[in-house]
Amino acid sequence: MGAYYTFTNVGVASAAPLTFSHNLSFAPVSLVARIIPHQLLLTQTAWLAVATIGTNIVTVQSTTGTLQTFDLEVQMVHSIIQ
């Protein structure tokens, strides 16, 4: 599973987009990213969103400058239909 999945515990403390690296060297069209927030009450008013997914990068955007910690998952989408 490690070749198709990566998991990182990270945080943002800025409203500016932040880029995180991952180790999946696949085309962005084959990747999906998910944010799992740790501070649920905070994220009700200050959302987190995946802005872009690249071959070895993911950009995350927040609406506030408040520190928000979260888990960032990146996976390769598997499909038997091509």
MODELLER restraints for C-alpha pairs under 7 A, 6 or more apart:
rsr = mdl.restraints
at = mdl.atoms
rsr.add(forms.Gaussian(group=physical.xy_distance, feature=features.Distance(at['CA:3:A'], at['CA:24:A']), mean=6.98, stdev=0.5))
rsr.add(forms.Gaussian(group=physical.xy_distance, feature=features.Distance(at['CA:4:A'], at['CA:24:A']), mean=6.68, stdev=0.5))
rsr.add(forms.Gaussian(group=physical.xy_distance, feature=features.Distance(at['CA:4:A'], at['CA:75:A']), mean=5.73, stdev=0.5))
rsr.add(forms.Gaussian(group=physical.xy_distance, feature=features.Distance(at['CA:4:A'], at['CA:76:A']), mean=5.22, stdev=0.5))
rsr.add(forms.Gaussian(group=physical.xy_distance, feature=features.Distance(at['CA:5:A'], at['CA:74:A']), mean=5.88, stdev=0.5))
rsr.add(forms.Gaussian(group=physical.xy_distance, feature=features.Distance(at['CA:5:A'], at['CA:75:A']), mean=4.48, stdev=0.5))
rsr.add(forms.Gaussian(group=physical.xy_distance, feature=features.Distance(at['CA:5:A'], at['CA:76:A']), mean=6.52, stdev=0.5))
rsr.add(forms.Gaussian(group=physical.xy_distance, feature=features.Distance(at['CA:6:A'], at['CA:22:A']), mean=6.83, stdev=0.5))
rsr.add(forms.Gaussian(group=physical.xy_distance, feature=features.Distance(at['CA:6:A'], at['CA:73:A']), mean=5.82, stdev=0.5))
rsr.add(forms.Gaussian(group=physical.xy_distance, feature=features.Distance(at['CA:6:A'], at['CA:74:A']), mean=5.36, stdev=0.5))
rsr.add(forms.Gaussian(group=physical.xy_distance, feature=features.Distance(at['CA:6:A'], at['CA:75:A']), mean=6.50, stdev=0.5))
rsr.add(forms.Gaussian(group=physical.xy_distance, feature=features.Distance(at['CA:7:A'], at['CA:71:A']), mean=6.91, stdev=0.5))
rsr.add(forms.Gaussian(group=physical.xy_distance, feature=features.Distance(at['CA:7:A'], at['CA:72:A']), mean=5.81, stdev=0.5))
rsr.add(forms.Gaussian(group=physical.xy_distance, feature=features.Distance(at['CA:7:A'], at['CA:73:A']), mean=4.62, stdev=0.5))
rsr.add(forms.Gaussian(group=physical.xy_distance, feature=features.Distance(at['CA:7:A'], at['CA:74:A']), mean=6.61, stdev=0.5))
rsr.add(forms.Gaussian(group=physical.xy_distance, feature=features.Distance(at['CA:8:A'], at['CA:71:A']), mean=5.57, stdev=0.5))
rsr.add(forms.Gaussian(group=physical.xy_distance, feature=features.Distance(at['CA:8:A'], at['CA:72:A']), mean=5.16, stdev=0.5))
rsr.add(forms.Gaussian(group=physical.xy_distance, feature=features.Distance(at['CA:8:A'], at['CA:73:A']), mean=6.51, stdev=0.5))
rsr.add(forms.Gaussian(group=physical.xy_distance, feature=features.Distance(at['CA:9:A'], at['CA:70:A']), mean=5.92, stdev=0.5))
rsr.add(forms.Gaussian(group=physical.xy_distance, feature=features.Distance(at['CA:9:A'], at['CA:71:A']), mean=4.42, stdev=0.5))
rsr.add(forms.Gaussian(group=physical.xy_distance, feature=features.Distance(at['CA:9:A'], at['CA:72:A']), mean=6.29, stdev=0.5))
rsr.add(forms.Gaussian(group=physical.xy_distance, feature=features.Distance(at['CA:10:A'], at['CA:69:A']), mean=5.77, stdev=0.5))
rsr.add(forms.Gaussian(group=physical.xy_distance, feature=features.Distance(at['CA:10:A'], at['CA:70:A']), mean=5.62, stdev=0.5))
rsr.add(forms.Gaussian(group=physical.xy_distance, feature=features.Distance(at['CA:10:A'], at['CA:71:A']), mean=6.07, stdev=0.5))
rsr.add(forms.Gaussian(group=physical.xy_distance, feature=features.Distance(at['CA:11:A'], at['CA:67:A']), mean=6.71, stdev=0.5))
rsr.add(forms.Gaussian(group=physical.xy_distance, feature=features.Distance(at['CA:11:A'], at['CA:68:A']), mean=5.36, stdev=0.5))
rsr.add(forms.Gaussian(group=physical.xy_distance, feature=features.Distance(at['CA:11:A'], at['CA:69:A']), mean=3.98, stdev=0.5))
rsr.add(forms.Gaussian(group=physical.xy_distance, feature=features.Distance(at['CA:11:A'], at['CA:70:A']), mean=5.83, stdev=0.5))
rsr.add(forms.Gaussian(group=physical.xy_distance, feature=features.Distance(at['CA:12:A'], at['CA:67:A']), mean=5.55, stdev=0.5))
rsr.add(forms.Gaussian(group=physical.xy_distance, feature=features.Distance(at['CA:12:A'], at['CA:68:A']), mean=5.40, stdev=0.5))
rsr.add(forms.Gaussian(group=physical.xy_distance, feature=features.Distance(at['CA:12:A'], at['CA:69:A']), mean=6.52, stdev=0.5))
rsr.add(forms.Gaussian(group=physical.xy_distance, feature=features.Distance(at['CA:13:A'], at['CA:65:A']), mean=5.04, stdev=0.5))
rsr.add(forms.Gaussian(group=physical.xy_distance, feature=features.Distance(at['CA:13:A'], at['CA:66:A']), mean=5.17, stdev=0.5))
rsr.add(forms.Gaussian(group=physical.xy_distance, feature=features.Distance(at['CA:13:A'], at['CA:67:A']), mean=4.01, stdev=0.5))
rsr.add(forms.Gaussian(group=physical.xy_distance, feature=features.Distance(at['CA:13:A'], at['CA:68:A']), mean=6.30, stdev=0.5))
rsr.add(forms.Gaussian(group=physical.xy_distance, feature=features.Distance(at['CA:14:A'], at['CA:62:A']), mean=6.94, stdev=0.5))
rsr.add(forms.Gaussian(group=physical.xy_distance, feature=features.Distance(at['CA:14:A'], at['CA:64:A']), mean=6.31, stdev=0.5))
rsr.add(forms.Gaussian(group=physical.xy_distance, feature=features.Distance(at['CA:14:A'], at['CA:65:A']), mean=4.07, stdev=0.5))
rsr.add(forms.Gaussian(group=physical.xy_distance, feature=features.Distance(at['CA:14:A'], at['CA:66:A']), mean=6.69, stdev=0.5))
rsr.add(forms.Gaussian(group=physical.xy_distance, feature=features.Distance(at['CA:15:A'], at['CA:61:A']), mean=6.64, stdev=0.5))
rsr.add(forms.Gaussian(group=physical.xy_distance, feature=features.Distance(at['CA:15:A'], at['CA:62:A']), mean=5.01, stdev=0.5))
rsr.add(forms.Gaussian(group=physical.xy_distance, feature=features.Distance(at['CA:15:A'], at['CA:63:A']), mean=5.14, stdev=0.5))
rsr.add(forms.Gaussian(group=physical.xy_distance, feature=features.Distance(at['CA:15:A'], at['CA:64:A']), mean=4.86, stdev=0.5))
rsr.add(forms.Gaussian(group=physical.xy_distance, feature=features.Distance(at['CA:15:A'], at['CA:65:A']), mean=5.06, stdev=0.5))
rsr.add(forms.Gaussian(group=physical.xy_distance, feature=features.Distance(at['CA:16:A'], at['CA:61:A']), mean=6.48, stdev=0.5))
rsr.add(forms.Gaussian(group=physical.xy_distance, feature=features.Distance(at['CA:17:A'], at['CA:59:A']), mean=6.27, stdev=0.5))
rsr.add(forms.Gaussian(group=physical.xy_distance, feature=features.Distance(at['CA:17:A'], at['CA:60:A']), mean=5.60, stdev=0.5))
rsr.add(forms.Gaussian(group=physical.xy_distance, feature=features.Distance(at['CA:17:A'], at['CA:61:A']), mean=4.52, stdev=0.5))
rsr.add(forms.Gaussian(group=physical.xy_distance, feature=features.Distance(at['CA:18:A'], at['CA:59:A']), mean=5.42, stdev=0.5))
rsr.add(forms.Gaussian(group=physical.xy_distance, feature=features.Distance(at['CA:18:A'], at['CA:60:A']), mean=5.40, stdev=0.5))
rsr.add(forms.Gaussian(group=physical.xy_distance, feature=features.Distance(at['CA:18:A'], at['CA:61:A']), mean=6.50, stdev=0.5))
rsr.add(forms.Gaussian(group=physical.xy_distance, feature=features.Distance(at['CA:19:A'], at['CA:57:A']), mean=6.45, stdev=0.5))
rsr.add(forms.Gaussian(group=physical.xy_distance, feature=features.Distance(at['CA:19:A'], at['CA:58:A']), mean=5.58, stdev=0.5))
rsr.add(forms.Gaussian(group=physical.xy_distance, feature=features.Distance(at['CA:19:A'], at['CA:59:A']), mean=4.20, stdev=0.5))
rsr.add(forms.Gaussian(group=physical.xy_distance, feature=features.Distance(at['CA:19:A'], at['CA:60:A']), mean=6.36, stdev=0.5))
rsr.add(forms.Gaussian(group=physical.xy_distance, feature=features.Distance(at['CA:20:A'], at['CA:57:A']), mean=5.53, stdev=0.5))
rsr.add(forms.Gaussian(group=physical.xy_distance, feature=features.Distance(at['CA:20:A'], at['CA:58:A']), mean=5.28, stdev=0.5))
rsr.add(forms.Gaussian(group=physical.xy_distance, feature=features.Distance(at['CA:20:A'], at['CA:59:A']), mean=6.21, stdev=0.5))
rsr.add(forms.Gaussian(group=physical.xy_distance, feature=features.Distance(at['CA:21:A'], at['CA:56:A']), mean=5.55, stdev=0.5))
rsr.add(forms.Gaussian(group=physical.xy_distance, feature=features.Distance(at['CA:21:A'], at['CA:57:A']), mean=4.30, stdev=0.5))
rsr.add(forms.Gaussian(group=physical.xy_distance, feature=features.Distance(at['CA:21:A'], at['CA:58:A']), mean=6.29, stdev=0.5))
rsr.add(forms.Gaussian(group=physical.xy_distance, feature=features.Distance(at['CA:22:A'], at['CA:56:A']), mean=5.09, stdev=0.5))
rsr.add(forms.Gaussian(group=physical.xy_distance, feature=features.Distance(at['CA:22:A'], at['CA:57:A']), mean=5.72, stdev=0.5))
rsr.add(forms.Gaussian(group=physical.xy_distance, feature=features.Distance(at['CA:23:A'], at['CA:56:A']), mean=5.88, stdev=0.5))
rsr.add(forms.Gaussian(group=physical.xy_distance, feature=features.Distance(at['CA:24:A'], at['CA:55:A']), mean=6.75, stdev=0.5))
rsr.add(forms.Gaussian(group=physical.xy_distance, feature=features.Distance(at['CA:24:A'], at['CA:56:A']), mean=5.91, stdev=0.5))
rsr.add(forms.Gaussian(group=physical.xy_distance, feature=features.Distance(at['CA:25:A'], at['CA:55:A']), mean=5.29, stdev=0.5))
rsr.add(forms.Gaussian(group=physical.xy_distance, feature=features.Distance(at['CA:25:A'], at['CA:56:A']), mean=5.79, stdev=0.5))
rsr.add(forms.Gaussian(group=physical.xy_distance, feature=features.Distance(at['CA:26:A'], at['CA:55:A']), mean=5.49, stdev=0.5))
rsr.add(forms.Gaussian(group=physical.xy_distance, feature=features.Distance(at['CA:27:A'], at['CA:55:A']), mean=5.46, stdev=0.5))
rsr.add(forms.Gaussian(group=physical.xy_distance, feature=features.Distance(at['CA:28:A'], at['CA:53:A']), mean=5.92, stdev=0.5))
rsr.add(forms.Gaussian(group=physical.xy_distance, feature=features.Distance(at['CA:28:A'], at['CA:54:A']), mean=4.96, stdev=0.5))
rsr.add(forms.Gaussian(group=physical.xy_distance, feature=features.Distance(at['CA:28:A'], at['CA:55:A']), mean=5.32, stdev=0.5))
rsr.add(forms.Gaussian(group=physical.xy_distance, feature=features.Distance(at['CA:30:A'], at['CA:76:A']), mean=5.55, stdev=0.5))
rsr.add(forms.Gaussian(group=physical.xy_distance, feature=features.Distance(at['CA:30:A'], at['CA:77:A']), mean=5.47, stdev=0.5))
rsr.add(forms.Gaussian(group=physical.xy_distance, feature=features.Distance(at['CA:31:A'], at['CA:74:A']), mean=6.79, stdev=0.5))
rsr.add(forms.Gaussian(group=physical.xy_distance, feature=features.Distance(at['CA:31:A'], at['CA:75:A']), mean=5.59, stdev=0.5))
rsr.add(forms.Gaussian(group=physical.xy_distance, feature=features.Distance(at['CA:31:A'], at['CA:76:A']), mean=4.53, stdev=0.5))
rsr.add(forms.Gaussian(group=physical.xy_distance, feature=features.Distance(at['CA:31:A'], at['CA:77:A']), mean=5.75, stdev=0.5))
rsr.add(forms.Gaussian(group=physical.xy_distance, feature=features.Distance(at['CA:32:A'], at['CA:74:A']), mean=5.74, stdev=0.5))
rsr.add(forms.Gaussian(group=physical.xy_distance, feature=features.Distance(at['CA:32:A'], at['CA:75:A']), mean=5.42, stdev=0.5))
rsr.add(forms.Gaussian(group=physical.xy_distance, feature=features.Distance(at['CA:32:A'], at['CA:76:A']), mean=6.39, stdev=0.5))
rsr.add(forms.Gaussian(group=physical.xy_distance, feature=features.Distance(at['CA:32:A'], at['CA:77:A']), mean=6.67, stdev=0.5))
rsr.add(forms.Gaussian(group=physical.xy_distance, feature=features.Distance(at['CA:33:A'], at['CA:73:A']), mean=5.49, stdev=0.5))
rsr.add(forms.Gaussian(group=physical.xy_distance, feature=features.Distance(at['CA:33:A'], at['CA:74:A']), mean=4.36, stdev=0.5))
rsr.add(forms.Gaussian(group=physical.xy_distance, feature=features.Distance(at['CA:33:A'], at['CA:75:A']), mean=6.41, stdev=0.5))
rsr.add(forms.Gaussian(group=physical.xy_distance, feature=features.Distance(at['CA:34:A'], at['CA:72:A']), mean=5.91, stdev=0.5))
rsr.add(forms.Gaussian(group=physical.xy_distance, feature=features.Distance(at['CA:34:A'], at['CA:73:A']), mean=5.16, stdev=0.5))
rsr.add(forms.Gaussian(group=physical.xy_distance, feature=features.Distance(at['CA:34:A'], at['CA:74:A']), mean=6.56, stdev=0.5))
rsr.add(forms.Gaussian(group=physical.xy_distance, feature=features.Distance(at['CA:35:A'], at['CA:70:A']), mean=6.51, stdev=0.5))
rsr.add(forms.Gaussian(group=physical.xy_distance, feature=features.Distance(at['CA:35:A'], at['CA:71:A']), mean=5.85, stdev=0.5))
rsr.add(forms.Gaussian(group=physical.xy_distance, feature=features.Distance(at['CA:35:A'], at['CA:72:A']), mean=4.91, stdev=0.5))
rsr.add(forms.Gaussian(group=physical.xy_distance, feature=features.Distance(at['CA:35:A'], at['CA:73:A']), mean=6.52, stdev=0.5))
rsr.add(forms.Gaussian(group=physical.xy_distance, feature=features.Distance(at['CA:36:A'], at['CA:70:A']), mean=5.41, stdev=0.5))
rsr.add(forms.Gaussian(group=physical.xy_distance, feature=features.Distance(at['CA:36:A'], at['CA:71:A']), mean=5.00, stdev=0.5))
rsr.add(forms.Gaussian(group=physical.xy_distance, feature=features.Distance(at['CA:36:A'], at['CA:72:A']), mean=6.49, stdev=0.5))
rsr.add(forms.Gaussian(group=physical.xy_distance, feature=features.Distance(at['CA:37:A'], at['CA:69:A']), mean=6.37, stdev=0.5))
rsr.add(forms.Gaussian(group=physical.xy_distance, feature=features.Distance(at['CA:37:A'], at['CA:70:A']), mean=4.25, stdev=0.5))
rsr.add(forms.Gaussian(group=physical.xy_distance, feature=features.Distance(at['CA:37:A'], at['CA:71:A']), mean=6.43, stdev=0.5))
rsr.add(forms.Gaussian(group=physical.xy_distance, feature=features.Distance(at['CA:38:A'], at['CA:69:A']), mean=5.75, stdev=0.5))
rsr.add(forms.Gaussian(group=physical.xy_distance, feature=features.Distance(at['CA:38:A'], at['CA:70:A']), mean=5.21, stdev=0.5))
rsr.add(forms.Gaussian(group=physical.xy_distance, feature=features.Distance(at['CA:39:A'], at['CA:68:A']), mean=6.86, stdev=0.5))
rsr.add(forms.Gaussian(group=physical.xy_distance, feature=features.Distance(at['CA:46:A'], at['CA:62:A']), mean=6.77, stdev=0.5))
rsr.add(forms.Gaussian(group=physical.xy_distance, feature=features.Distance(at['CA:46:A'], at['CA:63:A']), mean=5.44, stdev=0.5))
rsr.add(forms.Gaussian(group=physical.xy_distance, feature=features.Distance(at['CA:46:A'], at['CA:64:A']), mean=6.01, stdev=0.5))
rsr.add(forms.Gaussian(group=physical.xy_distance, feature=features.Distance(at['CA:47:A'], at['CA:62:A']), mean=5.94, stdev=0.5))
rsr.add(forms.Gaussian(group=physical.xy_distance, feature=features.Distance(at['CA:47:A'], at['CA:63:A']), mean=6.10, stdev=0.5))
rsr.add(forms.Gaussian(group=physical.xy_distance, feature=features.Distance(at['CA:48:A'], at['CA:61:A']), mean=5.79, stdev=0.5))
rsr.add(forms.Gaussian(group=physical.xy_distance, feature=features.Distance(at['CA:48:A'], at['CA:62:A']), mean=4.67, stdev=0.5))
rsr.add(forms.Gaussian(group=physical.xy_distance, feature=features.Distance(at['CA:49:A'], at['CA:60:A']), mean=5.69, stdev=0.5))
rsr.add(forms.Gaussian(group=physical.xy_distance, feature=features.Distance(at['CA:49:A'], at['CA:61:A']), mean=5.30, stdev=0.5))
rsr.add(forms.Gaussian(group=physical.xy_distance, feature=features.Distance(at['CA:49:A'], at['CA:62:A']), mean=6.54, stdev=0.5))
rsr.add(forms.Gaussian(group=physical.xy_distance, feature=features.Distance(at['CA:50:A'], at['CA:59:A']), mean=6.01, stdev=0.5))
rsr.add(forms.Gaussian(group=physical.xy_distance, feature=features.Distance(at['CA:50:A'], at['CA:60:A']), mean=4.57, stdev=0.5))
rsr.add(forms.Gaussian(group=physical.xy_distance, feature=features.Distance(at['CA:50:A'], at['CA:61:A']), mean=6.29, stdev=0.5))
rsr.add(forms.Gaussian(group=physical.xy_distance, feature=features.Distance(at['CA:51:A'], at['CA:59:A']), mean=5.29, stdev=0.5))
rsr.add(forms.Gaussian(group=physical.xy_distance, feature=features.Distance(at['CA:51:A'], at['CA:60:A']), mean=5.36, stdev=0.5))
rsr.add(forms.Gaussian(group=physical.xy_distance, feature=features.Distance(at['CA:51:A'], at['CA:61:A']), mean=6.07, stdev=0.5))
rsr.add(forms.Gaussian(group=physical.xy_distance, feature=features.Distance(at['CA:52:A'], at['CA:58:A']), mean=5.76, stdev=0.5))
rsr.add(forms.Gaussian(group=physical.xy_distance, feature=features.Distance(at['CA:52:A'], at['CA:59:A']), mean=5.11, stdev=0.5))
rsr.add(forms.Gaussian(group=physical.xy_distance, feature=features.Distance(at['CA:53:A'], at['CA:59:A']), mean=6.49, stdev=0.5))
